Amino acid sequence: MFEKSPKSYTDLLGKTNRIVEGTTIHGDINSPADFRLDGHLIGNFQSKGKIVIGPAGSVKGDIICKNADIEGRFDGKIQVQEILNVKSKAHITGDVVCGKLSVEPGAEFSASCVMKPHVKSMVSDGKSSEEKTA
């Protein structure tokens, strides 16, 4: 009656994955949880959570996620369902589709940008995005 089931290790850590500085990954990453990237990813990334690209991190490929904070380098197409935060030291080139965009002064933002504030679900399972308006 008063027994508590033990929490898993990832529940205790807050379910955030991390790739540390100095690590390079060639390939695609699919994560249901939040993700922090301080290393380098050459490939695509998809998450139902938030991605943070740290100041030493870089991504060359496509990103699909719910929220994103970019402080490092990104080259490709990024689709953010809610908010994309571009920090002052970020370097972004390519295509951006997001719900809301925040760019700090000093950021290098050389991308085409489309803001879709009424996007309900982004690309899932490699299919095109679905847009719904009120």
Secondary structure, 3 states (H helix, E strand, C coil): CCCCCCCCHHHHHCCEEEECCCCEEECCEEECCEEEECCEEECCEEECCEEEECCCCEEECCEEECEEEECCEEEEEEEEEEEEEECCCCEEEEEEEEEEEEECCCCEEEEEEEECCCEEECCCCCCCCEECCC
